[in-house]
Amino acid sequence: MICEFKSKYYFRTMQTRQLLFFVFVILLNFNGNAQMDSVSLAQSKIRAKTLDSIIRANPDKQTDNFSPTDHASLPIGICKKIGDIIYVICIDSARFTPQGATFDVYMAIDWPGAYGKLAFAAKGVSFNPKGVMPGGDGNPITLKLLGDQRLNLGPKNAIVFKGDGSNYIQWGCNGYERANINADILFSQQMIHKPGGGQVKANIQVNVADLSKIMFQTSMDPFIINGLDDFEFRVSQLVVDRNDSINPSGINLPLATRNLYPDIGNWTGFYAHNLSVKLPPKLSRGSSETTVGVTDLVIDDNGVSGDFFATGIFSVGEGDMDSWGFSIDSLVLGIEYNRLVDGRLAGKIRVEPLNNAEFVYRAGVYKPNDNSPLIYDFTAKTTNNYTYELTMFNSTLRLAPNCMIHVQVVSGKFTPDITLNGSLTYNGAKARLNKLTFQSLNIGTKAPYIYGGTFALTSDSVGDDGEPNKVARLPISLNYLELGITQTQVILKVDLSLKLGGEDNSNSFGASTFVGVITKRVTGADGRQKLKFDKFKIYDISLAISTNPFTLNGVIAIRDDDPVYGDMFFGAISFKLNAIMNDFAGVSVGFGKLNSKRYWYVDASVPISIPIGQFALITNLFGGVQYGVRSTLTPAQKLDRAFSGAMNPTQGAPTSSAIPFIPDPTLGLGFSAGVALVAIPGESVLNGEAIFSIQFNANGGLANINFFGRATMLVTRSDRSKSNATKVEGSVSVNYDNVNKVFDAQIDALAIVPGILQGNCNLKIHIDKHDWYFWLNRPSNRATIEVLNLFTASTYFMVGTQIDPMPPPPSYVTNLISASPIISTDMSSVSTGNGFATGMMIAANFGGEFPKETNWRGYAYASVGAGFDITMFKLSPTAHCEGSTGKVGFNNWYLMGQVYAWLSGGMGVRHYKDDGELKKEYSVASIDAAALLQGRLPKPTFVYGAVGFSVKLLGIINLDFQADIEIGNDCAIIN
């Protein structure tokens, strides 16, 4: 088609027209335009964009149609507005030949939402006075894209237009008409990538007049969102929206996008209404590929966004969780700008070892940080008690509410295990085991399948029908069963007992043992793990015999490769010949070897009756010898073991847990001897025990000597520990450690007459190479006597190198007035260690209610007391006041002390509920008064005094008074 020029002049001869075009070409060359044929491709792109800028900025060079005589010079632009865009066809140069004239045409256009312009050109376009002539092929002349051109679509994505001739501009004498576009959209690899790696592309091919309203559909490569590698997205219809005023019909943008664009019409980007998501193998139906259809995906400058939901993906029989079935009933994925903000799974897990029992699960999907893989956090646990009948085992399984399934990802697949708590009841033809309880029983899908747990069965277990445990038809009791499972061992421990004889225990025989069968896990030739017998262990054997002639109880404990005892045998028995013995005799024997060092232990307790004059009677003798062992008992515990029931079956049969020693290769021989006696007038008049021990070291030298004795009056030996017993008791302990050269002696005394008198005191002497001291109690544990629960006196006295600091005044005083501001000094850091401390406090307390039988009761209380504390230290010669060099004290002795007194009382009424709970208290009057005098001297000398009182009447009148005084100079004493 030929486009004719609309000229003001009509040329009648060809020669005239040729002259006109000749003049036109001269004018063109006069303006300095280069020949188009000599302009390189890069220069042509620059020329196109330069001409576009010049013409748009110069209205004189703009026209709505083209005629050679319209203007005296080129370039000139044919401008046309379509929609909101002005398109400019730039005519740059012309050339005259006998066959006609040619000129070069350029165009630079914007791509919506992109940075930069696309450059098009046509060179040597032929025309004559009738207009533009068609090309040699007879088709209209178009402006072709000047090579491949790339524009950025925002900060991340890009678009590449192909320079193969498929991108061109259709135009005519009236300017721009249409654009044919063939381009590849390149999505940023910072957002998405191909499943195998590489850049994701979407091709667009469109022929359009108005570039501002570009909206069309295309396809794109399958892609994976960066950081969410488990999910592959497949889009067959991608809507490309480059129109910033309206959106395609039916578009449903995610919430995150709507929040970012309040005026949703301003949004531009890429949208997929329907797409599919390929799930990873661990979320797939068996080994087949599993996809789910979802809707509404958005890709824009901010990233990928979408809210996806799918249900009924596959059933519990179709999913494979490492041989356990599982289903995905629902899947939720919420993605905002490439970030997973919501990920959830729900379904069921079928536990194959539990007779294919199904557990409901919930799983959260999340990323702890940008560099971590997706985490699947499963929650599947029982919330109620569940009962399963295991008919193949004649058993009933009961699971507690806290059983839990754990799922972890191993080699890209889910690997589950379950931790069970509950019980199993077996009811067979010849045996019944009731409520075999298990805790933390961990079962999984990998060999050896049972990873850990503990089983237990106790003798008092009975079934729901009341039937007890039984084994065959023998009178054998299964008292306890324990199955321990670790990563390397399976240990079965069983406590069995056998009882023969009458029900009245007059002639009976009983035996029990605690044994263990230990297996270990080994790897067979086929590479599979299996259990192999390791060893059989006997832990304890107990024996109980009761007949008319005698009674005997005993225990044997065996240790094999024990970390404390090594290889050891220990046995203990207690027996009584009924005809000639009133009390039991006991014997213990132990021997073994630890790290090639042998050790042994023997002790015995024998009841006797040997009078000592007319007053006392020896009732028991105790003795022992040992080698290479150290006692685990204190002297008092040794006496308890020998004479107060530990070896006496009437108080409890001996057990292996009471092994009284542990091996010690630094010790050699040791001896001990003890005696128990009572007063002949009666045991309650006086009873007591004493034990003497001597221990040698491995080289034969003396290690230590110990003596301990105790005596009680006014109470029998068996009633000593009763809280309401009237008694007077005392103990003496003397110990000498020859290795460390330490001497310790201690005396304790206690007197109790309930409701009348209670008192106690403690004396202690200590001497070693560095310290010595004598204590009569301490400030924190004073020697005390209390009479009638009314009057109390307490005291302490300390002298030597270990002295406690002066205590604060009692709370009766400090609650009313402040203690002195005397600077606190750590005397242990400035003294030589020598000194003494003493103090005393007396108090009287009264309180009560009347009458006690009614809901309204009057009450009154009173407390009065006084006391003092004195402490003197021998300071080091370099001790001085901070900021001064003068010496402190008198000949380095420094004294600190305090005197205090208080009075407190009150009365009122209390209202009680019918159940005795206090409802309300009404104070009528109360008074509190206190006085304090504290000081330290000499050099520096400082005295502080304070008095105070508080009076309250009827809750209305409150009178408070405090006053204090300071005399002298206080300082911090330092070295």
Stockholm file with secondary structure:
# STOCKHOLM 1.0

chainA/1-975         MICEFKSKYYFRTMQTRQLLFFVFVILLNFNGNAQMDSVSLAQSKIRAKTLDSIIRANPDKQTDNFSPTDHASLPIGICKKIGDIIYVICIDSARFTPQGATFDVYMAIDWPGAYGKLAFAAKGVSFNPKGVMPGGDGNPITLKLLGDQRLNLGPKNAIVFKGDGSNYIQWGCNGYERANINADILFSQQMIHKPGGGQVKANIQVNVADLSKIMFQTSMDPFIINGLDDFEFRVSQLVVDRNDSINPSGINLPLATRNLYPDIGNWTGFYAHNLSVKLPPKLSRGSSETTVGVTDLVIDDNGVSGDFFATGIFSVGEGDMDSWGFSIDSLVLGIEYNRLVDGRLAGKIRVEPLNNAEFVYRAGVYKPNDNSPLIYDFTAKTTNNYTYELTMFNSTLRLAPNCMIHVQVVSGKFTPDITLNGSLTYNGAKARLNKLTFQSLNIGTKAPYIYGGTFALTSDSVGDDGEPNKVARLPISLNYLELGITQTQVILKVDLSLKLGGEDNSNSFGASTFVGVITKRVTGADGRQKLKFDKFKIYDISLAISTNPFTLNGVIAIRDDDPVYGDMFFGAISFKLNAIMNDFAGVSVGFGKLNSKRYWYVDASVPISIPIGQFALITNLFGGVQYGVRSTLTPAQKLDRAFSGAMNPTQGAPTSSAIPFIPDPTLGLGFSAGVALVAIPGESVLNGEAIFSIQFNANGGLANINFFGRATMLVTRSDRSKSNATKVEGSVSVNYDNVNKVFDAQIDALAIVPGILQGNCNLKIHIDKHDWYFWLNRPSNRATIEVLNLFTASTYFMVGTQIDPMPPPPSYVTNLISASPIISTDMSSVSTGNGFATGMMIAANFGGEFPKETNWRGYAYASVGAGFDITMFKLSPTAHCEGSTGKVGFNNWYLMGQVYAWLSGGMGVRHYKDDGELKKEYSVASIDAAALLQGRLPKPTFVYGAVGFSVKLLGIINLDFQADIEIGNDCAIIN
#=GR chainA/1-975 SS CCBCCCCSCCCCSHHHHHHHHHHHHHHHHHTTCCCGGGSCHHHHHHHHHHHHHHHHHCGGGEESSCCTTSCSSSCEEEEEEETTEEEEEEEEEEEEETTEEEEEEEEEEECTTCBSEEEEEEEEEEEETTEECCCTTSSCCEEEECSCEEEEETTTEEEEECCSSCSEEEEETTEEEEEEEEEEEECCTTTEECTTSSCCEEEEEEEESCGGGCEEEECBCCEEETTCTTCEEECSCEEEECCSSCCCTTCCCCHHHHHHCSSGGGCCEEEEEEEEEECCGGGSSTTSCCEEEEEEEEEETTEEEEEEEEEEEEEEEEEEETTEEEEEEEEEEEEETTEEEEEEEEEEEEEGGGTTEEEEEEEEEECSSTTSCCEEEEEEECSSCEEEEEGGGTEEEEECTTCEEEEEEETTEEEEEEEEEEEEEEECSSEEEEEEEEEEEEEESSTTSEEEEEEEEETTCBCTTSCBCEETTSSEEEEEEEEEECSSEEEEEEEEEEEEECTTSSSEEEEEEEEEEEEEEEECTTSCEEEEEEEEEEEEEEEEEECSSEEEEEEEEEEEEETTTEEEEEEEEEEEETTTCSSCEEEEEEEEEETTEEEEEEEEEEEEEEEETTTEEEEEEEEEEEESEEECSCHHHHHHHHHSSTTCTTTCCCCGGGCCEEECTTEEEEEEEEEEEEETTCTTTCEEEEEEEEEEETTSSEEEEEEEEEEEESSCGGGTTCTTCCEEEEEEEEEEETTTTEEEEEEEEEEEETTTEEEEEEEEEEECSSCEEEEESBTTBCEEEEETTTEEEEEEEEEESCCCCCCCCCHHHHTTSCCCCCCCCCHHHHEEEEEEEEEEEEEEEEEEEECTTSSEEEEEEEEEEEEEEEEEEEECTTCEETTCCSBCSBTTEEEEEEEEEEEEEEEEEEEECTTSCEEEEEEEEEEEEEEEEEEEESSSCEEEEEEEEEEEETTTEEEEEEEEEEEECCCCEEC
#=GC SS_cons         CCBCCCCSCCCCSHHHHHHHHHHHHHHHHHTTCCCGGGSCHHHHHHHHHHHHHHHHHCGGGEESSCCTTSCSSSCEEEEEEETTEEEEEEEEEEEEETTEEEEEEEEEEECTTCBSEEEEEEEEEEEETTEECCCTTSSCCEEEECSCEEEEETTTEEEEECCSSCSEEEEETTEEEEEEEEEEEECCTTTEECTTSSCCEEEEEEEESCGGGCEEEECBCCEEETTCTTCEEECSCEEEECCSSCCCTTCCCCHHHHHHCSSGGGCCEEEEEEEEEECCGGGSSTTSCCEEEEEEEEEETTEEEEEEEEEEEEEEEEEEETTEEEEEEEEEEEEETTEEEEEEEEEEEEEGGGTTEEEEEEEEEECSSTTSCCEEEEEEECSSCEEEEEGGGTEEEEECTTCEEEEEEETTEEEEEEEEEEEEEEECSSEEEEEEEEEEEEEESSTTSEEEEEEEEETTCBCTTSCBCEETTSSEEEEEEEEEECSSEEEEEEEEEEEEECTTSSSEEEEEEEEEEEEEEEECTTSCEEEEEEEEEEEEEEEEEECSSEEEEEEEEEEEEETTTEEEEEEEEEEEETTTCSSCEEEEEEEEEETTEEEEEEEEEEEEEEEETTTEEEEEEEEEEEESEEECSCHHHHHHHHHSSTTCTTTCCCCGGGCCEEECTTEEEEEEEEEEEEETTCTTTCEEEEEEEEEEETTSSEEEEEEEEEEEESSCGGGTTCTTCCEEEEEEEEEEETTTTEEEEEEEEEEEETTTEEEEEEEEEEECSSCEEEEESBTTBCEEEEETTTEEEEEEEEEESCCCCCCCCCHHHHTTSCCCCCCCCCHHHHEEEEEEEEEEEEEEEEEEEECTTSSEEEEEEEEEEEEEEEEEEEECTTCEETTCCSBCSBTTEEEEEEEEEEEEEEEEEEEECTTSCEEEEEEEEEEEEEEEEEEEESSSCEEEEEEEEEEEETTTEEEEEEEEEEEECCCCEEC
//
